[in-house]
């Protein structure tokens, strides 16, 4: 398991990767699958929009909150909303190129700023955040124990984390990722959640709410090639997504059949 020092070294390479976005063939193929077929499925069954709307609901009243937008790159779906409505907003990312663009976008908000800095570095001393928004970020940390300790250090009492990350707990997805990993450009900082990872977060924080996405509905990738109407395909996908969305709240077996996980967690005091 990596130490903080070794992770910081890896993150220098990660910053270079996201500044240049140089991907090998295998990584480009996976990106095309993720941004092509998977995004088409998400749109058809309403997965992504539902997750975003749930995040907004979880934000609550931001007017008195100090918010950290962790690993936000040049701005995610909710970055501008968080900047506009929170008392204090800071977006951080490893990429100085992305952060320069985000600071341009934040110019209209005197309470908001962005900084190119490593979350784990000693230089990042700010803390007492009421909310840490981590969209597609927490799985970039190989050592979950170090990450959890840092999250707890940065949160104010009763502070909350909203996360969204990939899971590799479904057998077919685990097999695909295992076959793909030796050829993956960004393998050193891509660690989709395992069951162990999930239980580490469950032990460290109070999980107020959780939802799994792309469980049964991931099989829409196969349904899409059947000779039936798009309307029929979408109806099947929407039914499966509803089952994933509702049943993953309480059932670990349903949750672990999903490709993605989103959580609202609270610091234990």
C-alpha positions as CSV (number, residue, x, y, z in Angstrom):
1,X,0.0,0.0,0.0
2,X,1.4,3.4,-1.0
3,X,2.5,6.0,1.5
4,X,1.6,9.7,1.3
5,X,5.0,10.5,-0.2
6,X,4.7,8.0,-2.9
7,X,1.1,9.1,-3.7
8,X,2.3,12.7,-4.0
9,X,5.0,11.5,-6.5
10,X,2.3,9.7,-8.5
11,X,0.1,12.7,-8.5
12,X,2.8,14.8,-10.2
13,X,2.5,12.3,-13.1
14,X,-1.3,12.5,-12.8
15,X,-1.2,16.3,-13.2
16,X,1.0,16.0,-16.3
17,X,-1.5,13.5,-17.7
18,X,-4.5,15.8,-17.2
19,X,-2.6,18.8,-18.5
20,X,-1.7,17.0,-21.8
21,X,-4.5,14.3,-21.9
22,X,-2.1,11.9,-23.8
23,X,-3.8,8.5,-23.8
24,X,-2.7,5.3,-25.3
25,X,-4.9,3.3,-27.6
26,X,-6.4,1.1,-24.9
27,X,-7.3,4.1,-22.8
28,X,-8.8,5.9,-25.8
29,X,-11.0,2.9,-26.6
30,X,-12.2,2.7,-23.0
31,X,-12.9,6.4,-23.0
32,X,-14.9,6.0,-26.2
33,X,-16.9,3.2,-24.6
34,X,-17.5,5.2,-21.5
35,X,-18.3,8.5,-23.3
36,X,-20.2,6.8,-26.1
37,X,-22.2,3.7,-25.3
38,X,-22.4,4.3,-21.5
39,X,-23.4,7.9,-21.9
40,X,-26.0,6.9,-24.4
41,X,-27.4,4.4,-21.9
42,X,-27.3,7.0,-19.1
43,X,-29.2,9.5,-21.2
44,X,-31.8,7.0,-22.3
45,X,-32.6,5.8,-18.8
46,X,-32.1,9.1,-17.0
47,X,-29.2,7.9,-14.8
48,X,-26.9,11.0,-14.9
49,X,-29.6,13.6,-14.6
50,X,-31.1,11.9,-11.6
51,X,-27.7,11.7,-9.8
52,X,-27.0,15.4,-10.5
53,X,-30.5,16.4,-9.2
54,X,-29.9,14.3,-6.1
55,X,-26.6,16.0,-5.4
56,X,-28.3,19.4,-5.6
57,X,-30.9,18.2,-3.1
58,X,-28.1,17.0,-0.8
59,X,-26.3,20.4,-1.0
60,X,-29.2,22.0,0.9
61,X,-28.9,25.7,1.8
62,X,-25.3,26.6,0.9
63,X,-25.5,30.2,2.1
64,X,-23.6,29.6,5.4
65,X,-21.4,26.7,4.1
66,X,-17.7,26.6,3.3
67,X,-17.4,24.4,0.3
68,X,-14.4,22.4,-1.1
69,X,-14.9,21.3,-4.7
70,X,-12.3,18.5,-4.7
71,X,-10.7,17.5,-8.0
72,X,-12.9,19.8,-10.0
73,X,-10.7,20.2,-13.0
74,X,-11.9,23.3,-14.9
75,X,-15.3,23.0,-13.4
76,X,-17.7,20.1,-13.1
77,X,-21.5,20.1,-13.6
78,X,-22.2,21.9,-10.2
79,X,-19.0,24.0,-9.8
80,X,-20.6,27.3,-10.8
81,X,-23.7,26.7,-8.7
82,X,-21.6,25.9,-5.7
83,X,-19.5,29.0,-6.2
84,X,-22.5,31.2,-6.6
85,X,-24.5,30.0,-3.6
86,X,-22.0,29.0,-1.0
87,X,-20.5,31.4,1.6
88,X,-17.0,30.4,0.7
89,X,-16.0,28.2,-2.3
90,X,-12.6,26.7,-3.2
91,X,-12.0,24.5,-6.1
92,X,-8.8,22.5,-6.2
93,X,-7.3,20.2,-8.8
94,X,-3.8,18.9,-9.7
95,X,-4.0,20.5,-13.2
96,X,-2.7,24.1,-13.2
97,X,-4.0,24.4,-16.8
98,X,-7.6,23.5,-15.7
99,X,-7.5,25.7,-12.6
100,X,-6.4,28.7,-14.7
101,X,-9.6,28.2,-16.8
102,X,-11.7,27.8,-13.7
103,X,-10.4,30.9,-12.1
104,X,-11.5,32.9,-15.2
105,X,-15.0,31.5,-14.8
106,X,-15.0,32.3,-11.1
107,X,-14.1,36.0,-11.6
108,X,-17.7,37.0,-11.0
109,X,-17.9,35.5,-7.5
110,X,-15.8,37.3,-4.8
111,X,-16.4,34.5,-2.4
112,X,-14.9,31.9,-4.8
113,X,-11.4,30.9,-5.9
114,X,-9.5,27.9,-7.3
115,X,-6.1,26.6,-6.6
116,X,-3.8,24.0,-8.3
117,X,-2.7,22.0,-5.3
118,X,-2.5,18.4,-4.2
119,X,-5.2,17.6,-1.6
120,X,-2.7,15.4,0.4
121,X,0.2,17.9,0.3
122,X,1.4,19.7,3.4
123,X,0.9,23.0,1.5
124,X,-2.8,22.5,1.6
125,X,-3.5,23.7,5.1
126,X,-7.1,25.1,4.8
127,X,-9.8,23.1,6.7
128,X,-13.1,23.3,8.5
129,X,-15.2,22.6,5.3
130,X,-18.9,22.1,5.8
131,X,-19.1,20.3,2.4
132,X,-16.6,18.5,0.3
133,X,-18.0,17.8,-3.2
134,X,-16.0,15.0,-4.8
135,X,-17.4,14.1,-8.2
136,X,-15.4,11.2,-9.7
137,X,-12.4,11.9,-7.4
138,X,-12.2,9.6,-4.4
139,X,-11.3,6.5,-6.5
140,X,-8.1,8.3,-7.6
141,X,-6.5,7.6,-4.2
142,X,-5.0,4.1,-3.9
143,X,-4.6,4.3,-0.1
144,X,-8.1,4.7,1.3
145,X,-6.9,5.0,4.9
146,X,-4.8,8.0,4.1
147,X,-7.6,9.6,2.1
148,X,-10.2,9.1,4.9
149,X,-7.8,10.6,7.5
150,X,-7.3,13.6,5.3
151,X,-11.0,14.0,4.6
152,X,-11.8,13.9,8.3
153,X,-9.0,16.5,8.9
154,X,-10.5,18.9,6.4
155,X,-14.1,18.6,7.5
156,X,-15.8,20.8,10.1
157,X,-17.8,19.2,12.8
158,X,-20.8,17.5,11.2
159,X,-19.3,18.3,7.8
160,X,-20.5,16.3,4.8
161,X,-19.0,14.7,1.7
162,X,-20.9,14.1,-1.6
163,X,-19.1,11.5,-3.7
164,X,-19.6,9.8,-7.1
165,X,-17.2,7.0,-8.1
166,X,-17.0,3.8,-10.2
167,X,-17.3,0.4,-8.6
168,X,-15.6,-2.8,-9.7
169,X,-17.7,-5.0,-7.5
170,X,-19.8,-6.5,-10.3
171,X,-18.1,-9.6,-11.7
172,X,-18.3,-8.8,-15.4
173,X,-17.0,-5.2,-14.8
174,X,-14.2,-6.6,-12.7
175,X,-13.2,-9.0,-15.4
176,X,-13.3,-6.2,-18.1
177,X,-11.2,-3.8,-15.9
178,X,-8.7,-6.6,-15.0
179,X,-8.1,-7.3,-18.7
180,X,-7.9,-3.6,-19.5
181,X,-5.7,-2.5,-16.6
182,X,-2.3,-3.6,-17.9
183,X,-2.8,-1.3,-20.9
184,X,-4.3,1.6,-19.1
185,X,-2.5,5.0,-19.3
186,X,-3.9,6.2,-16.0
187,X,-3.8,3.0,-14.1
188,X,-1.6,4.4,-11.3
189,X,-4.3,6.7,-10.1
190,X,-7.5,4.8,-11.1
191,X,-8.8,2.6,-8.3
192,X,-12.5,1.9,-8.7
193,X,-14.1,1.1,-5.3
194,X,-14.0,-2.5,-4.2
195,X,-16.2,-3.9,-1.4
196,X,-13.4,-3.3,1.0
197,X,-13.2,0.3,-0.1
198,X,-16.9,0.8,0.4
199,X,-16.8,-0.7,3.9
200,X,-13.9,1.5,4.9
201,X,-16.0,4.6,4.1
202,X,-19.0,3.0,5.9
203,X,-16.9,2.5,9.0
204,X,-15.3,6.0,8.9
205,X,-18.4,8.1,8.1
206,X,-22.1,8.1,8.7
207,X,-23.6,7.3,5.3
208,X,-26.8,9.3,5.2
209,X,-27.8,8.1,1.8
210,X,-26.4,6.1,-1.0
211,X,-27.4,5.1,-4.5
212,X,-26.1,2.6,-7.0
213,X,-26.3,3.2,-10.8
214,X,-25.9,1.0,-13.8
215,X,-26.6,-2.3,-12.1
216,X,-29.2,-4.1,-14.1
217,X,-29.4,-1.2,-16.5
218,X,-25.8,-1.7,-17.6
219,X,-27.1,-4.6,-19.6
220,X,-28.7,-2.1,-21.9
221,X,-25.4,-2.3,-23.8
222,X,-26.6,-5.7,-25.0
223,X,-30.3,-4.8,-25.2
224,X,-29.3,-2.0,-27.6
225,X,-28.3,-4.4,-30.3
226,X,-31.7,-6.3,-30.3
227,X,-34.1,-5.7,-33.2
228,X,-36.7,-3.9,-31.1
229,X,-37.8,-0.3,-31.1
230,X,-35.9,2.3,-29.2
231,X,-39.0,3.0,-27.2
232,X,-39.1,-0.6,-26.0
233,X,-35.4,-0.6,-25.2
234,X,-35.7,2.6,-23.2
235,X,-38.7,1.3,-21.3
236,X,-36.7,-1.8,-20.2
237,X,-33.7,0.3,-19.3
238,X,-35.8,2.8,-17.2
239,X,-37.4,-0.1,-15.3
240,X,-34.0,-1.6,-14.5
241,X,-32.6,1.7,-13.5
242,X,-35.5,2.4,-11.1
243,X,-34.8,-1.0,-9.5
244,X,-31.1,-0.2,-9.2
245,X,-31.8,3.3,-7.8
246,X,-34.3,2.2,-5.2
247,X,-33.0,-1.1,-4.1
248,X,-29.3,-0.1,-3.8
249,X,-30.3,2.2,-0.9
250,X,-30.5,-0.7,1.5
251,X,-29.2,-3.8,-0.3
252,X,-25.5,-4.4,-0.5
253,X,-25.9,-7.1,-3.1
254,X,-27.8,-4.8,-5.4
255,X,-25.3,-2.0,-4.8
256,X,-22.4,-4.2,-5.6
257,X,-24.0,-5.2,-8.9
258,X,-23.8,-1.6,-10.0
259,X,-21.0,0.2,-11.9
260,X,-21.3,3.5,-10.1
261,X,-21.9,4.7,-6.5
262,X,-22.9,8.0,-5.2
263,X,-23.0,8.8,-1.4
264,X,-23.9,11.5,1.1
265,X,-21.6,11.0,4.1
266,X,-21.2,12.9,7.3
267,X,-18.3,13.2,9.7
268,X,-18.5,11.2,12.9
269,X,-17.9,13.5,15.9
